[in-house]
Amino acid sequence: MSMGKELSAYAGDIHEQAVRSLFQSLEVICEGAVVVDRDARIVWISEKYLVLLGLGGADQALGKPIEEVIPTSLMRHVVESGEPILLDIMDFKNQSFVVTRLPLKNEHGEVTGAVGFVLYDRPQYLKPLVSKFAKLQSDLAAAQRALAEHRRPKYTFSSFVGSSAPCLEVKRQARRAAQLDTTVLLHGETGTGKELLAHAIHAVSTRADKPFVSVSLAAMPENLLEAEFFGAAPGAYTGAERRGRDGKLKLADGGTLFLDEVGDMPTLLQSKLLRVLQEQEFEPLGSNKMIRVDVRVIAATSRDLKQLVQEGKFRSDLYYRLNVLKINVPPLRERLQDLEALCEVMLERIAERTGMPPRELSGEAVGVLCAYSWPGNVRELRNVLEQVTMLAESPHIVAQDFATILPEAAVQSPQDRRRGLAGAPRRLADAVAETERLAIHAALAAANGNKVTAARLLGISRATLYEKMTSLGLGAAAALDV
């Protein structure tokens, strides 16, 4: 026999002796013990337990379902669930026992039975301790439920508001991505709603009942990023937790890991992420043990990853791993047709959150918002609407309410407009025609040339819009030149 086989056999013998010794010690120390099989039938019971239960001999218990001997026993629950009940008070014939119940499992992890120990047969002095332990268990279960709820997706596709052609195309691609368990790369400017789309994809995927875990690679110091991402073994670095900690990868096991601003990922971390994508395994900081995970990665970036690859700032192999299914999220200025609907939804949510009366925008106010370029996209729009909600004196928001909030939109007060007209005398009809011409151009630009939408923004019918376009010399070319 080889040395390795001898050591293996010896280790097996030692383990078996240790288990037997531990069980015998517990049998002596405790006030009683019982073992049941996978059908919750009693296969062994200690003499002490027979005395406690008032039974004349083992034959009155062996082979019987545990409930026939101890009606209040929870041993069957332990067998069926595979979960231990570490500390409990069991009542039996006007007696109370402090008990613990543990599942028995084979080498494949299958439950083969359960063992129960009576730790104390006079629990009146231990009841406060047991009650406190039960409360701690209850609080832990509540915290775990709250954490699971927090990790559920916050948004669905209905949260991505809009019916413009660019918006509908993004939703179509994202729904397709949800059906495929592959890596997704969301590309778009800051504030366009990339994280919202990631949540929505997860919410209708096969992983919807598993965690959605988000990591912002731009918001975290580089020296903490590796531990945050991969976790850390006990004592892995100065200040590390004694018990170690799970990283975002482990927390996302079975679900979706969302990597926000992946273009900001340090080079060292890029190589480790590549291994995760290729092998579905990683090594925590300060550990030499590989941990296997099953995660679906959705990455987002506002940067040009291809350009970063050419500059040597992003690994080409990681880029190709991430760029399996790419979705370009359009900026707000390219889907201004959705702006009015976005404003309605956002103003409703602001009113719900603040308790203030609901606000509504005038057609002129919508026109002002459509004339702005929105470099911060939907996120900036939300901020502007929150500001105007707080500052506007009337529930009906007009263009002038944005004068100090959006000076770039060149919002003029009635007095300013009167001064401008006074400084350049001309026929009233010409001034009115020029104002209408500018308003129609702005509305067509906001509606991407859609005359029905432009008419709604102007507060007139489509027929009236056509009449004015004809009288002002704005033909079909004007609708295209926006």
C-alpha positions as CSV (number, residue, x, y, z in Angstrom):
1,M,0.0,0.0,0.0
2,S,1.4,3.5,-0.9
3,M,2.1,6.1,1.7
4,G,-0.7,8.3,0.4
5,K,-3.3,5.5,0.7
6,E,-2.0,4.6,4.2
7,L,-2.4,8.3,5.3
8,S,-5.8,8.5,3.8
9,A,-7.0,5.3,5.6
10,Y,-5.4,6.5,8.8
11,A,-7.1,9.9,8.5
12,G,-10.5,8.2,7.9
13,D,-10.0,6.0,11.0
14,I,-9.1,9.1,13.1
15,H,-12.2,11.0,11.8
16,E,-14.5,8.0,12.6
17,Q,-13.0,7.7,16.1
18,A,-13.4,11.5,16.7
19,V,-17.1,11.4,15.7
20,R,-17.8,8.4,17.9
21,S,-16.0,10.0,20.8
22,L,-17.8,13.3,20.4
23,F,-21.2,11.5,20.3
24,Q,-20.4,9.4,23.4
25,S,-19.3,12.6,25.2
26,L,-22.5,14.4,24.3
27,E,-24.5,11.3,25.4
28,V,-22.8,11.5,28.8
29,I,-23.0,15.3,29.3
30,C,-26.6,15.8,28.1
31,E,-29.8,14.6,29.7
32,G,-30.9,12.5,26.8
33,A,-30.3,11.7,23.1
34,V,-32.3,10.3,20.2
35,V,-31.6,9.4,16.6
36,V,-34.2,9.1,13.8
37,D,-33.8,7.9,10.2
38,R,-34.9,9.7,7.0
39,D,-38.5,8.7,7.7
40,A,-38.3,10.2,11.2
41,R,-38.6,6.8,12.8
42,I,-36.6,6.3,16.0
43,V,-33.5,4.0,15.5
44,W,-31.7,4.7,18.8
45,I,-32.5,6.4,22.1
46,S,-30.4,6.8,25.2
47,E,-31.3,5.3,28.6
48,K,-31.4,8.8,30.2
49,Y,-34.0,9.9,27.6
50,L,-36.1,6.8,28.3
51,V,-36.2,7.8,32.0
52,L,-37.0,11.4,31.2
53,L,-39.9,10.3,29.0
54,G,-41.1,7.8,31.6
55,L,-40.7,4.8,29.2
56,G,-40.1,1.3,30.5
57,G,-37.6,0.3,27.8
58,A,-36.2,1.0,24.3
59,D,-38.8,-1.4,22.7
60,Q,-41.5,1.2,23.5
61,A,-39.7,3.7,21.2
62,L,-37.6,1.9,18.5
63,G,-39.1,1.8,15.0
64,K,-41.9,4.2,15.9
65,P,-42.5,7.6,14.3
66,I,-41.0,10.2,16.6
67,E,-44.4,11.9,17.1
68,E,-45.9,8.7,18.6
69,V,-43.3,8.9,21.3
70,I,-42.8,12.6,21.6
71,P,-45.8,14.4,20.1
72,T,-44.2,17.9,20.3
73,S,-40.9,16.9,18.6
74,L,-39.7,18.8,15.6
75,M,-37.2,16.1,14.5
76,R,-39.3,15.4,11.3
77,H,-39.0,19.1,10.4
78,V,-35.2,18.8,10.7
79,V,-35.1,15.7,8.5
80,E,-37.3,17.3,5.8
81,S,-35.7,20.7,5.7
82,G,-32.1,19.6,6.4
83,E,-31.8,22.7,8.7
84,P,-30.7,22.4,12.4
85,I,-32.7,23.8,15.3
86,L,-29.9,24.8,17.5
87,L,-31.7,25.9,20.7
88,D,-35.3,25.3,21.6
89,I,-37.6,24.6,24.5
90,M,-39.7,21.4,24.1
91,D,-42.7,20.7,26.3
92,F,-43.6,17.1,27.2
93,K,-46.1,15.8,29.9
94,N,-45.9,19.0,32.0
95,Q,-42.1,19.0,31.6
96,S,-39.9,21.4,29.7
97,F,-36.6,20.5,28.1
98,V,-33.9,22.6,26.4
99,V,-33.0,20.7,23.2
100,T,-30.9,20.9,20.1
101,R,-31.6,19.1,16.9
102,L,-29.1,18.4,14.1
103,P,-29.6,16.8,10.6
104,L,-27.4,13.8,9.7
105,K,-25.9,13.8,6.2
106,N,-23.9,11.4,4.1
107,E,-20.8,12.2,2.0
108,H,-23.1,13.5,-0.8
109,G,-24.8,16.0,1.4
110,E,-28.1,14.0,1.5
111,V,-30.0,14.0,4.7
112,T,-30.1,10.4,6.2
113,G,-31.7,11.3,9.5
114,A,-31.4,13.5,12.6
115,V,-30.1,13.5,16.1
116,G,-31.5,15.3,19.1
117,F,-30.0,16.1,22.5
118,V,-31.7,17.2,25.7
119,L,-29.3,19.8,27.0
120,Y,-31.1,20.6,30.2
121,D,-34.3,19.3,31.9
122,R,-34.9,22.2,34.2
123,P,-35.1,25.2,31.8
124,Q,-36.9,27.7,34.0
125,Y,-33.5,29.5,34.7
126,L,-32.6,29.3,31.0
127,K,-35.9,30.6,29.5
128,P,-34.7,34.2,29.3
129,L,-31.6,33.1,27.4
130,V,-33.6,30.8,25.1
131,S,-36.1,33.6,24.4
132,K,-33.3,36.0,23.6
133,F,-31.7,33.4,21.2
134,A,-35.1,32.9,19.5
135,K,-35.5,36.7,19.1
136,L,-32.0,36.9,17.6
137,Q,-32.8,34.1,15.1
138,S,-36.1,35.9,14.2
139,D,-34.2,39.2,13.7
140,L,-31.6,37.5,11.6
141,A,-34.3,35.9,9.4
142,A,-36.0,39.4,9.0
143,A,-32.7,41.0,8.1
144,Q,-32.0,38.3,5.5
145,R,-35.5,38.8,4.0
146,A,-34.9,42.6,3.9
147,L,-31.5,42.1,2.2
148,A,-33.0,39.8,-0.4
149,E,-35.8,42.4,-1.0
150,H,-33.1,45.1,-1.4
151,R,-31.3,43.0,-4.0
152,R,-34.3,42.4,-6.1
153,P,-34.5,44.5,-9.3
154,K,-35.8,48.0,-8.7
155,Y,-37.0,48.7,-12.2
156,T,-38.8,47.1,-15.1
157,F,-39.1,48.0,-18.8
158,S,-42.1,50.1,-18.0
159,S,-39.7,52.3,-15.9
160,F,-37.8,53.2,-19.1
161,V,-40.4,55.8,-20.2
162,G,-40.9,56.7,-23.8
163,S,-42.4,55.7,-27.1
164,S,-40.0,57.3,-29.6
165,A,-38.3,55.2,-32.2
166,P,-34.9,55.2,-30.4
167,C,-36.6,54.3,-27.0
168,L,-38.6,51.4,-28.5
169,E,-35.5,50.0,-30.3
170,V,-33.5,50.0,-27.0
171,K,-36.4,48.2,-25.2
172,R,-36.5,45.7,-28.1
173,Q,-32.8,44.9,-27.8
174,A,-32.9,44.8,-24.0
175,R,-35.9,42.3,-24.0
176,R,-33.9,40.2,-26.4
177,A,-30.9,40.3,-24.1
178,A,-33.1,39.2,-21.2
179,Q,-33.9,36.0,-23.0
180,L,-30.2,35.1,-23.5
181,D,-28.0,34.3,-20.5
182,T,-25.0,36.1,-22.0
183,T,-22.8,39.1,-21.1
184,V,-24.4,42.5,-22.0
185,L,-22.6,45.8,-22.6
186,L,-24.7,49.0,-22.2
187,H,-23.1,52.0,-23.8
188,G,-24.4,55.6,-23.4
189,E,-23.7,59.0,-21.9
190,T,-24.0,59.6,-18.1
191,G,-27.6,59.8,-16.9
192,T,-29.2,58.0,-19.9
193,G,-30.6,55.1,-17.7
194,K,-28.1,52.3,-18.2
195,E,-28.5,50.9,-14.6
196,L,-32.3,51.1,-15.0
197,L,-32.1,49.0,-18.1
198,A,-29.8,46.5,-16.4
199,H,-32.4,46.1,-13.6
200,A,-35.1,45.6,-16.2
201,I,-33.1,42.9,-18.1
202,H,-32.5,41.0,-14.9
203,A,-36.2,41.3,-13.8
204,V,-37.4,39.3,-16.8
205,S,-34.5,36.9,-17.1
206,T,-34.2,33.4,-15.8
207,R,-32.2,34.8,-12.9
208,A,-35.0,37.2,-11.7
209,D,-35.4,35.4,-8.4
210,K,-31.7,35.6,-7.6
211,P,-29.7,38.7,-6.4
212,F,-29.0,41.7,-8.5
213,V,-25.7,43.2,-7.2
214,S,-24.3,46.5,-8.4
215,V,-20.7,47.7,-8.3
216,S,-19.8,51.3,-9.2
217,L,-16.2,51.1,-10.4
218,A,-15.8,54.9,-10.7
219,A,-17.0,55.6,-7.2
220,M,-14.6,53.4,-5.2
221,P,-10.9,53.9,-4.3
222,E,-8.7,51.5,-6.3
223,N,-7.0,50.1,-3.1
224,L,-10.4,48.9,-1.8
225,L,-11.9,47.8,-5.1
226,E,-10.3,44.3,-5.2
227,A,-11.6,43.4,-1.7
228,E,-15.0,44.8,-2.5
229,F,-15.2,42.9,-5.7
230,F,-13.6,39.5,-4.8
231,G,-14.0,39.5,-1.0
232,A,-11.2,38.9,1.5
233,A,-9.9,36.0,3.6
234,P,-9.6,36.6,7.4
235,G,-6.7,38.9,8.1
236,A,-6.0,39.4,4.4
237,Y,-4.8,43.0,5.0
238,T,-4.5,45.5,7.9
239,G,-8.0,46.3,9.1
240,A,-9.6,43.3,7.5
241,E,-12.4,41.6,9.4
242,R,-11.4,38.7,11.5
243,R,-14.0,36.4,9.8
244,G,-13.2,37.7,6.3
245,R,-15.9,39.1,4.1
246,D,-17.8,38.1,1.0
247,G,-17.3,40.2,-2.1
248,K,-19.8,41.4,-4.6
249,L,-19.1,38.3,-6.8
250,K,-20.1,35.9,-4.1
251,L,-23.1,37.9,-3.2
252,A,-24.3,37.8,-6.8
253,D,-23.9,34.0,-7.1
254,G,-26.8,32.7,-9.2
255,G,-27.9,36.2,-10.2
256,T,-26.7,39.2,-12.0
257,L,-23.6,41.4,-11.4
258,F,-23.9,44.9,-12.8
259,L,-20.6,46.7,-13.4
260,D,-21.2,50.4,-13.7
261,E,-18.5,52.4,-15.5
262,V,-16.5,49.3,-16.4
263,G,-14.1,51.5,-18.5
264,D,-12.7,52.9,-15.2
265,M,-11.6,49.4,-14.0
266,P,-7.9,49.2,-13.0
267,T,-5.7,46.9,-15.2
268,L,-5.0,44.4,-12.5
269,L,-8.7,43.9,-11.8
270,Q,-9.4,43.5,-15.5
271,S,-7.3,40.4,-15.7
272,K,-9.1,38.9,-12.7
273,L,-12.5,39.7,-14.1
274,L,-11.5,38.0,-17.3
275,R,-10.8,34.8,-15.4
276,V,-14.2,35.0,-13.8
277,L,-15.9,35.4,-17.2
278,Q,-13.9,32.5,-18.7
279,E,-13.7,30.0,-15.8
280,Q,-16.6,31.2,-13.5
281,E,-14.2,31.1,-10.5
282,F,-12.2,33.6,-8.5
283,E,-9.7,33.8,-5.6
284,P,-10.6,36.1,-2.6
285,L,-7.9,38.6,-1.5
286,G,-5.4,36.8,0.8
287,S,-6.7,33.4,0.0
288,N,-5.3,30.5,-2.1
289,K,-8.7,28.8,-2.4
290,M,-10.7,29.1,-5.6
291,I,-14.4,29.8,-5.3
292,R,-16.8,28.9,-8.1
293,V,-19.7,31.2,-8.9
294,D,-22.5,31.3,-11.4
295,V,-23.1,35.0,-12.4
296,R,-24.4,36.8,-15.4
297,V,-22.5,40.1,-16.0
298,I,-24.1,43.2,-17.3
299,A,-21.5,46.0,-17.8
300,A,-22.1,49.7,-18.5
301,T,-19.9,52.5,-19.7
302,S,-20.0,56.1,-20.9
303,R,-16.5,55.7,-22.4
304,D,-15.4,54.4,-25.8
305,L,-13.9,51.0,-24.8
306,K,-12.6,50.4,-28.3
307,Q,-10.6,53.6,-28.1
308,L,-9.3,52.6,-24.6
309,V,-8.1,49.3,-26.0
310,Q,-6.2,51.1,-28.7
311,E,-4.6,53.3,-26.1
312,G,-3.6,50.3,-24.0
313,K,-5.9,51.2,-21.1
314,F,-8.3,48.4,-21.5
315,R,-7.6,44.7,-22.2
316,S,-8.7,43.7,-25.7
317,D,-9.6,40.1,-24.5
318,L,-11.8,41.5,-21.8
319,Y,-13.4,43.9,-24.2
320,Y,-14.4,41.1,-26.5
321,R,-15.7,39.1,-23.6
322,L,-17.9,42.0,-22.5
323,N,-19.0,43.1,-26.0
324,V,-21.1,40.0,-26.8
325,L,-24.4,41.9,-26.9
326,K,-24.0,45.6,-27.1
327,I,-26.9,48.0,-26.6
328,N,-26.4,51.8,-27.3
329,V,-28.6,53.8,-25.0
330,P,-29.5,57.1,-26.7
331,P,-29.1,60.5,-25.0
332,L,-32.2,62.5,-24.2
333,R,-31.5,65.0,-27.0
334,E,-32.0,62.2,-29.5
335,R,-35.4,61.2,-28.1
336,L,-37.0,64.6,-27.2
337,Q,-40.3,63.1,-28.3
338,D,-40.3,61.3,-25.0
339,L,-39.6,64.4,-22.9
340,E,-43.2,65.3,-22.2
341,A,-44.1,61.8,-21.0
342,L,-40.9,61.7,-18.9
343,C,-41.8,65.0,-17.2
344,E,-45.3,63.7,-16.4
345,V,-44.0,60.6,-14.7
346,M,-41.2,62.4,-12.9
347,L,-43.5,65.2,-11.6
348,E,-45.9,62.5,-10.3
349,R,-43.1,60.7,-8.4
350,I,-41.7,64.0,-7.0
351,A,-45.2,64.9,-5.7
352,E,-45.6,61.4,-4.1
353,R,-42.1,61.7,-2.4
354,T,-42.4,65.3,-1.2
355,G,-46.1,65.4,-0.4
356,M,-46.5,68.5,-2.5
357,P,-49.4,69.1,-4.9
358,P,-48.8,67.6,-8.4
359,R,-47.3,70.0,-10.9
360,E,-48.0,70.3,-14.6
361,L,-46.1,71.9,-17.4
362,S,-47.5,74.4,-19.9
363,G,-46.9,73.9,-23.6
364,E,-44.5,76.9,-23.5
365,A,-42.6,75.3,-20.6
366,V,-42.3,72.0,-22.6
367,G,-41.0,74.0,-25.5
368,V,-38.3,75.5,-23.3
369,L,-37.2,72.1,-22.1
370,C,-37.1,70.8,-25.7
371,A,-34.8,73.6,-26.7
372,Y,-32.2,72.6,-24.2
373,S,-29.4,70.2,-25.1
374,W,-29.5,68.1,-21.8
375,P,-25.8,67.1,-21.4
376,G,-26.7,65.3,-18.2
377,N,-29.6,63.5,-19.9
378,V,-32.6,62.1,-17.9
379,R,-30.7,62.5,-14.6
380,E,-30.3,66.2,-15.2
381,L,-34.0,66.5,-16.3
382,R,-35.0,64.9,-12.9
383,N,-32.9,67.4,-11.1
384,V,-34.3,70.4,-13.0
385,L,-37.9,69.2,-12.3
386,E,-37.2,68.8,-8.6
387,Q,-35.8,72.3,-8.5
388,V,-38.7,73.9,-10.3
389,T,-41.2,72.0,-8.1
390,M,-39.7,73.6,-5.1
391,L,-39.4,77.1,-6.6
392,A,-42.5,77.5,-8.6
393,E,-45.3,79.4,-6.9
394,S,-48.1,77.8,-8.9
395,P,-48.9,74.2,-9.6
396,H,-49.0,75.2,-13.3
397,I,-45.3,75.6,-14.3
398,V,-44.6,78.1,-17.1
399,A,-41.5,78.8,-19.2
400,Q,-40.4,81.7,-16.9
401,D,-40.1,79.3,-14.0
402,F,-37.0,77.9,-15.6
403,A,-35.3,81.2,-16.1
404,T,-32.8,80.9,-13.2
405,I,-32.6,77.1,-13.4
406,L,-31.9,76.8,-17.1
407,P,-30.4,80.1,-18.3
408,E,-28.8,78.2,-21.2
409,A,-32.3,77.7,-22.6
410,A,-32.5,81.5,-23.1
411,V,-35.9,81.8,-21.3
412,Q,-37.1,85.4,-21.6
413,S,-39.6,87.1,-19.4
414,P,-42.6,89.0,-21.0
415,Q,-40.8,92.3,-20.1
416,D,-37.6,91.1,-21.9
417,R,-39.6,90.2,-24.9
418,R,-41.4,93.6,-24.9
419,R,-38.0,95.4,-24.6
420,G,-36.6,93.4,-27.5
421,L,-39.6,94.3,-29.7
422,A,-39.4,97.9,-28.7
423,G,-35.7,98.1,-29.7
424,A,-36.4,97.0,-33.2
425,P,-39.7,98.5,-34.5
426,R,-41.4,96.6,-37.3
427,R,-44.8,95.6,-38.5
428,L,-46.9,93.6,-36.0
429,A,-47.7,91.0,-38.6
430,D,-44.0,90.5,-39.3
431,A,-43.2,90.1,-35.6
432,V,-46.0,87.6,-35.1
433,A,-45.0,85.6,-38.2
434,E,-41.3,85.5,-37.0
435,T,-42.4,84.3,-33.6
436,E,-44.6,81.6,-35.0
437,R,-41.9,80.5,-37.4
438,L,-39.4,80.1,-34.6
439,A,-42.0,78.2,-32.4
440,I,-42.8,75.8,-35.2
441,H,-39.2,75.1,-36.0
442,A,-38.5,74.4,-32.2
443,A,-41.5,72.1,-32.0
444,L,-40.5,70.1,-35.1
445,A,-37.0,69.8,-33.8
446,A,-38.3,68.5,-30.4
447,A,-40.6,66.1,-32.2
448,N,-37.9,64.8,-34.6
449,G,-40.1,66.1,-37.5
450,N,-43.3,64.4,-36.3
451,K,-46.0,66.9,-37.1
452,V,-48.6,65.3,-34.8
453,T,-46.3,65.5,-31.8
454,A,-45.2,69.1,-32.9
455,A,-48.8,70.2,-33.0
456,R,-49.5,68.8,-29.5
457,L,-46.4,70.6,-28.2
458,L,-47.7,73.9,-29.7
459,G,-51.2,73.3,-28.4
460,I,-52.8,73.5,-31.8
461,S,-54.4,70.9,-34.2
462,R,-52.5,69.2,-36.9
463,A,-54.6,71.0,-39.6
464,T,-53.8,74.4,-38.0
465,L,-50.1,73.4,-38.0
466,Y,-50.2,72.6,-41.7
467,E,-52.0,75.9,-42.5
468,K,-49.5,77.9,-40.6
469,M,-46.5,76.1,-42.2
470,T,-48.0,76.9,-45.6
471,S,-48.7,80.5,-44.9
472,L,-45.2,81.0,-43.3
473,G,-43.5,79.3,-46.2
474,L,-42.4,76.3,-44.1
475,G,-42.9,73.4,-46.5
476,A,-41.8,69.7,-46.2
477,A,-38.2,70.8,-46.3
478,A,-38.7,72.7,-43.1
479,A,-39.8,69.6,-41.4
480,L,-36.7,67.8,-42.5
481,D,-34.3,70.6,-41.8
482,V,-34.4,70.3,-38.0
